[in-house]
């Protein structure tokens, strides 16, 4: 009888263990699989004291690419909405903060946001990126400007307006000329540079106000192959919010129409492969009015590109 009891007890114990293994045991408060338990509505600007208002945010449940590329990604964002001699703008600083938030937290960029800088501060910062930073062949630099812009017809030159720029500077001496900006950025020793301008007359950074459409994305190659192909050539490309014209600032607190589409592109997370290219970004903004412009300058090589590689889920905030 005791032998039968021991045999029955052993069988029951084995059965219980098998049931537990089949059903799975989850420690309370800890997910063993699936997306992270952090709804996007709880994600806020990392520094709310600054007053930035990020309209929406990337859904972290959709974030993550199963690939981490070599090379570092840097982002410099310059935003001005408070001017000494020009009218106030509603959204540039919030636009820059929102773009920086997405790039830092979901694409792994090292970001720097400069708000309401003078002309000297802007040029000094660009020189710092030229002189002090060390770049590898696989590093990338994203540069973003938001604020006022103007165009002087006599010089056939577009300009970026700094905080301390004069209102009626006929010679453009207190402005930053697009030609100066092109030369300075072109000499930054980073192999892959992508410039986005959300300012009036920004399309005149290209002397011919030309628009280029990128080729279709590569097919079913691996992420490694895809990115290797995209980054084998030196990049000097830009995307602007318009051509030789004024562009809208947008409703207060709602981002400019151009930046709303940039954020929409970033929040797509590069689709199923987790990789977003210049062509991918352009496809989101091409229906914005006025028509955005894409082009190249300086030492850009044919076939060049710039990639935004989504971070894996375990590295998202």
C-alpha positions in Angstrom: 0.0 0.0 0.0 2.8 2.4 0.9 4.5 1.5 -2.4 1.3 2.3 -4.3 1.0 5.6 -2.5 4.6 6.6 -3.3 4.1 5.6 -6.9 0.9 7.6 -7.1 2.4 10.6 -5.4 5.4 10.6 -7.7 3.2 10.5 -10.8 1.0 13.3 -9.5 4.1 15.4 -8.8 5.4 14.9 -12.3 2.0 15.8 -13.8 1.9 19.0 -11.8 5.4 20.0 -12.9 4.4 19.3 -16.6 1.3 21.4 -16.3 3.2 24.3 -14.8 5.8 24.1 -17.5 3.1 24.1 -20.2 1.2 27.0 -18.8 4.3 29.1 -17.9 4.9 31.0 -14.7 5.3 34.8 -14.8 6.8 36.8 -12.0 4.3 39.6 -11.1 5.3 42.9 -12.6 7.7 41.5 -15.1 7.0 40.7 -18.8 8.6 37.5 -20.1 7.9 38.2 -23.7 6.2 40.6 -26.1 6.3 44.4 -26.2 7.2 46.5 -23.2 4.3 47.5 -20.9 4.7 51.2 -21.4 1.8 52.8 -23.4 3.0 55.8 -25.5 0.7 58.2 -23.6 3.0 58.0 -20.6 6.0 59.3 -22.7 6.7 62.9 -22.2 9.5 65.4 -23.0 12.6 64.3 -21.0 13.0 67.8 -19.7 9.5 69.3 -19.0 10.9 72.3 -17.2 12.1 73.7 -20.5 8.5 74.1 -21.7 8.7 72.0 -24.8 5.6 70.3 -25.9 6.0 67.2 -28.0 2.9 66.6 -30.0 2.5 62.8 -29.9 5.4 60.4 -29.7 6.8 57.2 -31.2 4.9 54.2 -30.0 7.6 52.1 -28.2 5.6 48.9 -28.9 6.5 49.4 -32.6 10.0 50.4 -32.0 13.1 48.3 -32.6 15.1 47.0 -35.5 17.1 43.7 -35.0 20.3 45.4 -36.2 22.9 47.7 -34.7 25.2 49.4 -37.2 28.7 50.5 -36.6 29.5 54.2 -36.4 28.1 57.0 -34.3 25.2 59.3 -35.2 25.2 63.0 -34.3 22.5 65.6 -34.6 22.8 69.4 -34.3 19.5 71.3 -34.1 19.4 75.1 -34.3 16.1 76.7 -33.6 15.2 80.4 -33.2 11.8 81.8 -32.4 12.7 84.8 -30.3 14.4 87.6 -32.3 15.8 91.0 -31.4 14.6 92.6 -34.6 12.4 90.1 -36.4 8.9 88.9 -35.6 8.4 86.1 -33.1 7.7 82.6 -34.4 5.5 80.0 -32.7 7.1 76.6 -33.2 10.9 76.4 -34.1 12.1 75.5 -30.6 9.3 72.9 -30.0 10.0 71.5 -33.5 13.7 71.1 -32.8 13.1 69.5 -29.3 10.6 67.1 -30.8 12.9 66.0 -33.6 15.8 65.7 -31.1 13.7 63.6 -28.8 12.9 61.1 -31.5 16.4 60.9 -32.8 18.0 60.5 -29.3 15.5 58.0 -27.8 14.5 55.9 -30.8 17.5 56.2 -33.2 20.4 56.4 -30.8 21.7 59.9 -32.0 23.8 62.0 -29.8 21.8 65.3 -30.0 22.6 68.9 -29.3 19.9 71.6 -29.5 20.9 75.3 -29.6 18.0 77.7 -29.0 17.9 81.3 -30.1 21.6 81.6 -30.9 23.3 84.7 -32.3 25.1 84.6 -35.6 28.4 84.2 -33.9 27.1 81.3 -31.7 25.8 79.4 -34.8 29.1 79.8 -36.7 31.2 78.9 -33.6 29.1 75.8 -33.1 29.6 74.6 -36.7 33.3 75.3 -36.4 33.4 73.2 -33.2 31.9 70.3 -35.2 34.6 70.8 -37.8 37.6 71.2 -35.5 36.9 69.3 -32.3 35.0 66.2 -33.2 36.6 63.1 -34.5 34.6 61.1 -37.1 35.0 57.6 -38.4 34.1 56.7 -42.0 30.8 55.3 -40.7 29.7 58.2 -38.6 26.8 60.5 -39.6 25.9 64.1 -38.9 22.3 65.4 -39.1 22.0 69.2 -39.1 18.6 71.0 -38.6 17.7 74.7 -38.8 14.3 76.2 -37.9 13.5 79.9 -37.9 13.3 82.9 -40.1 15.0 83.0 -43.5 15.3 85.6 -46.3 16.5 86.2 -49.8 18.4 89.2 -51.3 17.6 89.3 -54.9 20.6 91.6 -55.8 23.0 88.9 -54.6 20.8 86.0 -55.7 21.5 84.6 -52.2 19.4 83.1 -49.5 20.1 83.6 -45.8 19.4 82.2 -42.3 18.3 84.8 -39.8 20.0 84.6 -36.4 18.6 86.1 -33.1 20.6 89.3 -33.4 20.3 89.8 -37.2 19.1 93.2 -38.3 15.6 93.7 -39.7 16.7 95.5 -42.9 20.2 94.4 -43.6 20.6 95.3 -47.3 24.1 93.8 -47.4 23.2 90.7 -45.4 26.2 91.2 -43.1 24.2 90.1 -40.0 22.7 87.1 -41.8 24.2 83.7 -42.5 24.5 83.2 -46.3 23.6 79.8 -47.7 26.8 79.8 -49.6 28.8 80.3 -46.4 26.7 77.6 -44.7 27.4 75.2 -47.6 31.1 75.7 -47.5 31.4 75.5 -43.8 29.4 72.3 -43.5 31.1 70.8 -46.5 34.5 71.1 -44.7 33.2 69.2 -41.6 35.3 66.0 -41.8 32.2 63.7 -41.4 31.6 61.5 -44.4 27.8 61.5 -44.2 26.0 64.8 -43.6 22.3 65.5 -44.1 21.0 69.0 -43.7 17.3 69.9 -43.1 16.2 73.5 -43.3 12.8 74.7 -42.1 13.1 78.4 -42.9 11.7 80.7 -45.5 13.5 80.7 -48.9 15.4 77.6 -47.7 15.4 76.0 -51.2 17.8 78.7 -52.4 20.6 76.8 -50.6 20.7 75.0 -54.0 21.8 77.5 -56.7 19.4 75.8 -59.2 16.7 75.0 -56.7 16.8 71.5 -58.0 14.8 68.6 -56.7 16.1 65.1 -56.8 14.2 61.9 -56.0 16.1 59.1 -54.6 16.0 55.6 -56.0 13.6 53.0 -54.6 14.8 51.1 -51.5 16.8 48.0 -52.1 14.8 44.7 -52.0 15.2 41.8 -49.7 18.9 42.4 -48.8 19.9 42.1 -45.2 20.0 45.3 -43.1 23.8 45.0 -43.0 24.1 44.9 -46.8 21.5 47.6 -47.3 23.3 50.1 -45.0 26.7 49.2 -46.4 25.4 50.1 -49.9 23.8 53.3 -48.7 26.9 54.5 -46.9 29.6 53.6 -49.4 29.6 57.1 -50.9 30.2 60.5 -49.3 27.0 62.4 -48.4 26.3 66.1 -48.7 22.5 66.3 -49.2 19.8 68.6 -48.0 16.1 68.8 -47.6 14.3 72.1 -47.3 10.8 73.2 -46.4 10.4 75.2 -49.6 12.0 76.9 -52.5 12.4 80.6 -53.1 9.3 81.5 -51.0 7.9 82.0 -47.5 6.9 78.9 -45.5 4.3 78.6 -42.8 5.2 78.5 -39.1 2.1 76.6 -38.2 -0.4 76.9 -35.3 1.2 77.5 -31.9 2.2 74.3 -30.2 1.4 72.1 -33.2 4.8 72.2 -35.1 5.2 73.5 -38.6 3.6 71.5 -41.4 7.0 70.5 -42.6 8.3 69.3 -39.2 5.0 67.4 -38.6 5.8 65.3 -41.6 9.4 64.9 -40.5 8.2 63.6 -37.2 5.7 61.3 -38.9 8.6 59.9 -40.9 10.7 59.3 -37.8 7.8 57.7 -36.0 7.3 55.2 -38.9 10.4 53.6 -37.4 11.7 52.7 -40.8 9.0 50.1 -41.4 9.6 46.4 -41.0 13.3 46.7 -41.5 13.8 49.6 -39.0 15.8 51.7 -41.5 14.8 55.1 -42.8 16.7 56.8 -45.6 16.6 60.3 -47.2 14.3 58.9 -49.8 12.0 57.6 -47.1 11.9 61.0 -45.3 11.2 62.7 -48.7 8.3 60.5 -49.4 6.5 61.8 -46.2 7.1 65.5 -46.9 6.6 65.7 -50.7 2.9 66.7 -50.4 3.5 69.5 -48.0 2.8 73.0 -49.4 5.0 74.8 -50.4 6.8 71.9 -52.1 9.9 70.8 -50.2 13.2 70.7 -52.1 15.9 68.1 -52.0 19.4 68.4 -53.5 23.1 68.1 -53.0 26.2 70.3 -52.8 29.9 70.3 -52.4 31.7 67.0 -52.3 28.5 64.8 -52.5 29.1 61.6 -54.4 26.5 60.0 -56.7 24.6 57.2 -55.0 25.1 58.7 -51.5 22.6 58.5 -48.7 21.9 58.9 -45.0 20.3 56.3 -42.8 18.3 56.5 -39.6 18.6 53.1 -37.9 15.9 52.3 -35.3 17.2 51.2 -31.9 16.3 47.8 -30.6 13.4 47.6 -28.1 15.7 46.9 -25.1 17.5 50.3 -25.7 14.4 52.4 -26.1 13.4 54.5 -23.1 
